[in-house]
Amino acid sequence: MTHVFATPAPAAATALPSIPAARLAPWLLFAGLLAALTLFFVTGADGAVTFPGSVVLHELVHDGRHLLGLPCH
């Protein structure tokens, strides 16, 4: 007779693949630059960069400032 709550046999450990730093560095640099650009638009641009005839980007970033609690008025 087997128990319903019997513990299963432990699974074999699998090794995670390692990624060399030289291959990872360009992606980290790209992600950092993208994050810095996003931070610039959300916190400091305040209309400095606009597209002609479009206020959608400005309004989106403006609402983002309100959500983050940053002063913008």
Stockholm file with secondary structure:
# STOCKHOLM 1.0

chainA/1-73         MTHVFATPAPAAATALPSIPAARLAPWLLFAGLLAALTLFFVTGADGAVTFPGSVVLHELVHDGRHLLGLPCH
#=GR chainA/1-73 SS CCCTTCCCCCCCCCCCCCCCHHHHHHHHHHHHHHHHHHHHHHHTCTTSSCBTTBCHHHHHHHHHHHHHTCCCC
#=GC SS_cons        CCCTTCCCCCCCCCCCCCCCHHHHHHHHHHHHHHHHHHHHHHHTCTTSSCBTTBCHHHHHHHHHHHHHTCCCC
//
